[in-house]
Amino acid sequence: MRKQLQQQMARLKTAGALYVDARWYPFEETNELLMWNGNLKEATASRESGVGVRALYQGAWGFSAASDTSNLAAVFDKALDNARVAAERVTFPVRLAEKDAIKASFQSPNQIDPFDVPLADKVSFLATMDEKLNQPGVFQRICELTFIRKQIVFIDSEGSEIEKTIVEVFPSLQVMGRDAQGVTHPRKFSPPRQGDTRGWETLDDELFSANAERIVREMNEVLAADDCPQDVRSVILLPGIMYLQTHETIGHPLELDRILGYELAYAGGSFVRLSDFGTLRYGSDKLTVRADATIPNSPGSFGYDDDGIPAQDNLLIDQGLLVGAITGRQMVEEANARARKPIFDGSSGANRATAFYRVPIERMTNINVDPGQDGTLDDIVSNTERGIILDGDRSWSIGSNREQFHFATEIGWLVEDGQVTEVVKNSTYQGETIPFYHALSAVGDSSTWEVLYVPNCGKGQPNQVMQLGHGIPVCRFDHVRIGE
């Protein structure tokens, strides 16, 4: 198959293509299980395979894909034909940043492949967790497991040949209860990841049991709590909500294709401009953020992107200053040309597609906030005069260019004179992105830093759902409006 792909690439080069690549998926498997109130509501398994081909001709892309690989010539011809048509209408000719030809392989670290685990064991795990959640006050309980395993072979006309085998595990627990007014309140647990593995072995019974009991307890506390006050306070965001804050107001705004205006129709644009790199103070000097696709235990680490660029630890915000973006080979060249100066020195290795039948686009890797030097959660609380601790994402609303936001959280704890006083429900906070990050006044140390997964980040037309992660510490922001 690889030899056939290389032969077809050579043929398209002879026919005038400037560049050709192919992503062959020998297989991609998904296994999903859902237990709802003790009933196994879903147990599905799917498998697909195929090849996607990109051809660059006179400054325009053409793409074609097929699950039937018996006639590769037709797939390649279709990609070149599409590029020829697109070349008649291209307004900004595509150029690709330089890269090395690479022959390499990558395998995500896991000790136990979840696809080798018997179905009975998976159902037993769900049943055990469901039993832990089946407590007074809980009227809905949901336990989910999703497993992904795929092999990807990338070959291009520049001499790269990369094989990746990726295995992922996405578990979650959720309970819901009704307060005295009949309003439903959820509490979720999606485990933080430590260490250097991400297989079945991460489903630790002790960890899940302890957190199952915790979310039931906290949900019941919320049901009995008063509403979050309307106030201006310091907000202390735990990783369970800070990850989403980072995702929506740092990750998405710093996708370079979005900055260049290619995402307006689906999920909004970005307030960031090309002139902002190296000049915009995104936040206080306590804010350092990186797109790090090299940490081992996250789906945002994939070895090599779909341009054949090695995964990187790419600095985005350096002590508050905007210095980098989430980039691929094409967009960095366009950005530099539009700015009429070199802003980006090559791709940051963030071009990815969700399947063989989708075109690669800039996607978040692991968008991480560096831990700080302000101690533990207890240390930060003890140094907070009037505040609120927030955790868990319940709903969110984002400005059309990510310039403002409103988040509702699952639970809040009021802080008075350095002490946690009471739980509150319907806790919300809002702000404008740049002033909010300028109000960052404390960042927890490495003991507060956790890697949380995002299994369902959507982007692009047609929509592409991608998996990634966020490494996040506890963060405090001052003078924030809450409860509105």
ChimeraX attribute file (.defattr): number of C-alpha atoms within 10 A of each C-alpha:
attribute: neighborCount
match mode: 1-to-1
recipient: residues
	/A:1	11
	/A:2	13
	/A:3	9
	/A:4	11
	/A:5	23
	/A:6	18
	/A:7	14
	/A:8	22
	/A:9	26
	/A:10	16
	/A:11	15
	/A:12	22
	/A:13	18
	/A:14	10
	/A:15	12
	/A:16	14
	/A:17	24
	/A:18	15
	/A:19	18
	/A:20	26
	/A:21	27
	/A:22	29
	/A:23	25
	/A:24	27
	/A:25	22
	/A:26	15
	/A:27	14
	/A:28	20
	/A:29	16
	/A:30	17
	/A:31	19
	/A:32	16
	/A:33	20
	/A:34	21
	/A:35	21
	/A:36	18
	/A:37	19
	/A:38	19
	/A:39	13
	/A:40	16
	/A:41	11
	/A:42	13
	/A:43	14
	/A:44	11
	/A:45	13
	/A:46	10
	/A:47	12
	/A:48	14
	/A:49	20
	/A:50	19
	/A:51	24
	/A:52	23
	/A:53	29
	/A:54	27
	/A:55	30
	/A:56	28
	/A:57	27
	/A:58	17
	/A:59	19
	/A:60	24
	/A:61	25
	/A:62	24
	/A:63	24
	/A:64	24
	/A:65	24
	/A:66	18
	/A:67	15
	/A:68	11
	/A:69	15
	/A:70	10
	/A:71	9
	/A:72	18
	/A:73	16
	/A:74	15
	/A:75	22
	/A:76	27
	/A:77	20
	/A:78	19
	/A:79	23
	/A:80	28
	/A:81	18
	/A:82	20
	/A:83	24
	/A:84	21
	/A:85	14
	/A:86	18
	/A:87	20
	/A:88	11
	/A:89	10
	/A:90	14
	/A:91	10
	/A:92	12
	/A:93	15
	/A:94	19
	/A:95	17
	/A:96	18
	/A:97	16
	/A:98	12
	/A:99	15
	/A:100	11
	/A:101	16
	/A:102	17
	/A:103	13
	/A:104	15
	/A:105	15
	/A:106	15
	/A:107	13
	/A:108	22
	/A:109	18
	/A:110	20
	/A:111	13
	/A:112	15
	/A:113	18
	/A:114	22
	/A:115	16
	/A:116	8
	/A:117	11
	/A:118	9
	/A:119	14
	/A:120	9
	/A:121	10
	/A:122	14
	/A:123	17
	/A:124	11
	/A:125	17
	/A:126	26
	/A:127	19
	/A:128	15
	/A:129	24
	/A:130	24
	/A:131	14
	/A:132	17
	/A:133	28
	/A:134	18
	/A:135	15
	/A:136	10
	/A:137	17
	/A:138	20
	/A:139	14
	/A:140	17
	/A:141	25
	/A:142	21
	/A:143	26
	/A:144	19
	/A:145	20
	/A:146	19
	/A:147	20
	/A:148	20
	/A:149	19
	/A:150	19
	/A:151	18
	/A:152	25
	/A:153	18
	/A:154	26
	/A:155	28
	/A:156	24
	/A:157	22
	/A:158	15
	/A:159	13
	/A:160	18
	/A:161	20
	/A:162	23
	/A:163	20
	/A:164	19
	/A:165	18
	/A:166	21
	/A:167	24
	/A:168	24
	/A:169	23
	/A:170	22
	/A:171	22
	/A:172	16
	/A:173	23
	/A:174	22
	/A:175	26
	/A:176	20
	/A:177	21
	/A:178	19
	/A:179	16
	/A:180	8
	/A:181	7
	/A:182	9
	/A:183	10
	/A:184	13
	/A:185	21
	/A:186	25
	/A:187	26
	/A:188	25
	/A:189	18
	/A:190	18
	/A:191	21
	/A:192	17
	/A:193	17
	/A:194	15
	/A:195	10
	/A:196	14
	/A:197	18
	/A:198	26
	/A:199	21
	/A:200	22
	/A:201	14
	/A:202	21
	/A:203	16
	/A:204	11
	/A:205	13
	/A:206	9
	/A:207	11
	/A:208	22
	/A:209	16
	/A:210	11
	/A:211	20
	/A:212	23
	/A:213	15
	/A:214	16
	/A:215	20
	/A:216	26
	/A:217	17
	/A:218	16
	/A:219	26
	/A:220	22
	/A:221	17
	/A:222	27
	/A:223	26
	/A:224	14
	/A:225	17
	/A:226	14
	/A:227	15
	/A:228	21
	/A:229	16
	/A:230	13
	/A:231	14
	/A:232	16
	/A:233	20
	/A:234	24
	/A:235	26
	/A:236	30
	/A:237	25
	/A:238	22
	/A:239	25
	/A:240	25
	/A:241	22
	/A:242	23
	/A:243	27
	/A:244	20
	/A:245	19
	/A:246	19
	/A:247	21
	/A:248	19
	/A:249	22
	/A:250	23
	/A:251	24
	/A:252	26
	/A:253	23
	/A:254	25
	/A:255	26
	/A:256	27
	/A:257	26
	/A:258	22
	/A:259	22
	/A:260	18
	/A:261	12
	/A:262	14
	/A:263	18
	/A:264	16
	/A:265	10
	/A:266	13
	/A:267	18
	/A:268	19
	/A:269	24
	/A:270	25
	/A:271	18
	/A:272	21
	/A:273	14
	/A:274	14
	/A:275	10
	/A:276	15
	/A:277	18
	/A:278	14
	/A:279	10
	/A:280	16
	/A:281	20
	/A:282	24
	/A:283	22
	/A:284	20
	/A:285	16
	/A:286	23
	/A:287	23
	/A:288	21
	/A:289	27
	/A:290	25
	/A:291	29
	/A:292	24
	/A:293	30
	/A:294	19
	/A:295	19
	/A:296	18
	/A:297	23
	/A:298	29
	/A:299	25
	/A:300	27
	/A:301	22
	/A:302	25
	/A:303	24
	/A:304	25
	/A:305	26
	/A:306	25
	/A:307	25
	/A:308	27
	/A:309	23
	/A:310	20
	/A:311	21
	/A:312	21
	/A:313	17
	/A:314	24
	/A:315	19
	/A:316	25
	/A:317	25
	/A:318	21
	/A:319	17
	/A:320	20
	/A:321	21
	/A:322	22
	/A:323	22
	/A:324	23
	/A:325	30
	/A:326	29
	/A:327	26
	/A:328	28
	/A:329	23
	/A:330	21
	/A:331	27
	/A:332	25
	/A:333	23
	/A:334	20
	/A:335	20
	/A:336	16
	/A:337	14
	/A:338	13
	/A:339	13
	/A:340	9
	/A:341	9
	/A:342	13
	/A:343	19
	/A:344	18
	/A:345	11
	/A:346	20
	/A:347	25
	/A:348	27
	/A:349	28
	/A:350	33
	/A:351	25
	/A:352	23
	/A:353	20
	/A:354	16
	/A:355	22
	/A:356	23
	/A:357	20
	/A:358	19
	/A:359	23
	/A:360	20
	/A:361	23
	/A:362	28
	/A:363	31
	/A:364	27
	/A:365	33
	/A:366	29
	/A:367	29
	/A:368	29
	/A:369	26
	/A:370	20
	/A:371	25
	/A:372	20
	/A:373	11
	/A:374	19
	/A:375	18
	/A:376	19
	/A:377	21
	/A:378	13
	/A:379	14
	/A:380	19
	/A:381	22
	/A:382	15
	/A:383	14
	/A:384	23
	/A:385	14
	/A:386	19
	/A:387	28
	/A:388	30
	/A:389	23
	/A:390	26
	/A:391	21
	/A:392	24
	/A:393	21
	/A:394	18
	/A:395	11
	/A:396	16
	/A:397	13
	/A:398	18
	/A:399	18
	/A:400	14
	/A:401	18
	/A:402	22
	/A:403	18
	/A:404	19
	/A:405	19
	/A:406	18
	/A:407	21
	/A:408	23
	/A:409	23
	/A:410	24
	/A:411	28
	/A:412	26
	/A:413	22
	/A:414	22
	/A:415	23
	/A:416	16
	/A:417	13
	/A:418	17
	/A:419	17
	/A:420	18
	/A:421	12
	/A:422	15
	/A:423	23
	/A:424	24
	/A:425	24
	/A:426	21
	/A:427	27
	/A:428	24
	/A:429	23
	/A:430	19
	/A:431	17
	/A:432	16
	/A:433	21
	/A:434	18
	/A:435	16
	/A:436	19
	/A:437	23
	/A:438	18
	/A:439	17
	/A:440	22
	/A:441	18
	/A:442	24
	/A:443	28
	/A:444	24
	/A:445	19
	/A:446	17
	/A:447	12
	/A:448	18
	/A:449	24
	/A:450	23
	/A:451	24
	/A:452	24
	/A:453	24
	/A:454	20
	/A:455	18
	/A:456	11
	/A:457	14
	/A:458	16
	/A:459	18
	/A:460	20
	/A:461	12
	/A:462	10
	/A:463	12
	/A:464	19
	/A:465	14
	/A:466	20
	/A:467	21
	/A:468	22
	/A:469	29
	/A:470	31
	/A:471	27
	/A:472	30
	/A:473	28
	/A:474	30
	/A:475	27
	/A:476	26
	/A:477	19
	/A:478	20
	/A:479	16
	/A:480	19
	/A:481	18
	/A:482	23
	/A:483	17
	/A:484	15
